[in-house]
């Protein structure tokens, strides 16, 4: 591992190059000092009786009268989510007051763009904004206005202070309250936004159908994506809003399963060993077949690494997309995050030297999404938090997710780990949208890793941990 002695939080996300990732996944969390919650990150507290979960669920799916009443408020609309990038480093450099003022200015800029294009500014969620539009074309026009507004906002600033914007949207039926919208249209919109990169506008296939015949928009297929909770993969598209010419895109997302239509030809991938000093060691190619990695079996062998199983992992490609499969019989394969990741119950995450397991009450989240129950209201009703990260091992600890956004870091976060030399000051965050929790690395030096389940896509430029080895993927 590489100690993070002076990590400029957010630097990699904001365009800087992150350092080489830690060399080995911990078998269990170390017996370090307990994490320190900052103000606002409350410990688990008893809130109500044991039947709270049952009451929330029965109030939703098992209550036909309530659902019938909610159906009266169902409307077709486009839901837009935005999130800003670069705020972590801005807060680090300029302080909390200047950072809060910057976020407020950005959100007011977005509000004006929404309202100028016949939209409704629903709410802010931390740095993020949620808005709705009756017309999908207005939603796209509003998104373009937001991105162009951010260019003007950044113009007088030094480049290291630039703030970027990512936008995602989805069209469908939602339940409209006075000042809120909920339902599956919101859940999908949040997942689409998680695919977007800085300065991107990403739209779902349902939005694409609404605007594809309008000549004013330039649209580019990004590929087919696996969105949590959806049985079928979904096509996603990018709205091109800048004047410069775009080439066919390669989406940097952990959910892509098939590359864009414009580039569905077989691509050769390179798998490179990254040594402790950051230099490249062994390099292998993945073409039409598979590349197997192990200590005694396969094409790429690490016989001297006791943390590598005899046959540990297999890389394979399908057209324009690379996949990795865990064959280690329990040792694990981990992928470093290069974009936002949608968490699932049971996911194992490495943050610094901490090995954490994500747990959520998915049935409660789904029922709350159906009935429009707010995240804060759900936590207030339950005897346990809706979601937690759990650290097992010699020093077990639970870290409840009681707010819509919770950060992790060595000394500037909701939960701090001052004894962890491999964690950045502000390392990553988990935020909640609809019925999902999302994990985002905040430009940490050593990265944030998620354990592979079965066979998963590997985004361009991502690193993969196999035992004590770091393997970088390049196309």
Helices and strands as residue ranges (DSSP letters): E 36-37, H 52-60, H 64-71, E 74-85, H 87-94, H 96-116, E 119-125, E 128-133, H 136-155, G 159-161, E 164-176, E 181-182, H 184-195, E 201-204, H 205-211, E 218-225, E 234-240, E 256-258, G 261-263, E 269-274, E 280-286, E 290-294, E 300-301, E 313-318, E 321-326, E 333-336, E 341-342, E 348-351, E 354-360, H 362-371, H 375-381, E 387-391, E 397-400, E 405-409, E 415-416, E 428-433, E 436-441, E 448-451, E 455-458, E 463-466, E 469-474
